[in-house]
Each structure stands twice: as C-alpha cells, then as structure tokens.
Amino acid sequence: DVKVTQSSRYLVKRTGEKVFLECVQDMDHENMFWYRQDPGLGLRLIYFSYDVKMKEKGDIPEGYSVSREKKERFSLILESASTNQTSMYLCASTEGQTYEQYFGPGTRLTVT
Amino acid sequence: GQQLNQSPQSMFIQEGEDVSMNCTSSSIFNTWLWYKQDPGEGPVLLIALYKAGELTSNGRLTAQFGTTRKDSFLNISASIPSDVGIYFCAGYTSGTYKYIFGTGTRLKVLA
C-alpha cells in the first residue's frame, strides 16, 4: 500500500512565525504535491515537484515555498505565517505511469 | 481555480439503499479518480479510471468513465453507516501535472 505521511496532524502557530510542513512518501513516486483545502473553495494546488530539486508553482504559491532535496520528501514552508493561511494542508504523491494520486492524512494549521 | 461540478451536493439515504453521484466537466480527461474523505482526514483513493466507457468496481463501489470523457459516475450499492463522508472526483490530463477536483458530494446514511 502507498503511504504518504505528514509530520503533524495539528499545528498552532503565531503570525509571523516560519512554519515547516513535512511530507514523506514510501513508494518511490516521482511527483509530489502540496494543496490547501478550505470550505467552499475545495482543493487548491500550492506547489508541485516532478523530480528532486525541481518545483513548479501551482495556483496559489504566494506566501509559500517548497523544498525537495530527496525523492521521498517534500517540504512546504510558510516564510511568515499569516492568519489567512489557517487551513487544512494536504500532501500528495503520484506514480508517473498510472497518475493515481495518493494523499497524506493532512495537517490542520491554525495561525493566531 | 477550476472545480468540476458534482451532483448531488449532499444526500441523505437509508442504510441498504443504493447511491449514485456524478461529476461533469467542460474539459476532457485521460484519467478520472474517485475519493472519499472523512472529517479531519485526507482523501482516500477509491477507484481510478483510464479509458472512456470503462466500468470499474471496488467492493460495493462501481465507477464509470463517461464515453464523452467529460463525465464520470460513482455508484455505491447497499449503503452502510460507514459510507458517510464526502466523495469527490478528480480529473487529470496527462502531461499537465494538474488534477482538477470536484465540489464534492456529502453522503449521510440513516441507520
């Protein structure tokens, strides 16, 4: 079974803090993604990566950055957290041949 | 961003009933995916479809890739209380790295 894990299920941070969200997948997938999910807005793509050290902006990259130093790990960084970044953050990975996308359990981030 | 239209938005059904929902798009896709998401959890992949007209089952779940490649359908037979959750579709076109997600169907099962 594909397993995507995220470093925290719940996080509470203060405005202005730097926040790191970690994601690890164990299936040697090439592609990894970060989404945020908000009521009424659905899933929105922040960044994705199709290879180590490669990254592409998604639909809402502002205020975020990412890092992929190893194939199995994709990190999302909030450089200076703001209250409008309070959300559910979902990491996903995709096998290159089948396009099946597998999600992690999510991190519920609250910025106060 | 773009979202796919899912219908119905929500539904209450009695335990044991069959459920049908669908997802429509203005664009064609190479792949359709169906997910279930429980509150506070990440989406879980239920079924993947790769070919127009394809019908695929996973236990009590059956999904179809529409022949126009612009829609997909999910059926749940003999629903049980643990089927409660939000079901959503996703469409993918190869080479784009972009998955377009549906608005979701919230299912509530009455025992």
Interface residues (C-beta under 8 A of the other chain):
Chain A: V4 N31 F33 G42 L43 R44 L45 F48 Y50 E56 D59 I60 L90 T98 Y99 E100 Q101 Y102 F103 G104 P105 G106 R108
Chain B: G1 Q3 N30 T31 L33 Y35 G40 E41 G42 P43 V44 L45 A48 Y50 F88 A90 Y92 S94 Y97 K98 Y99 F101 G102 T103 G104
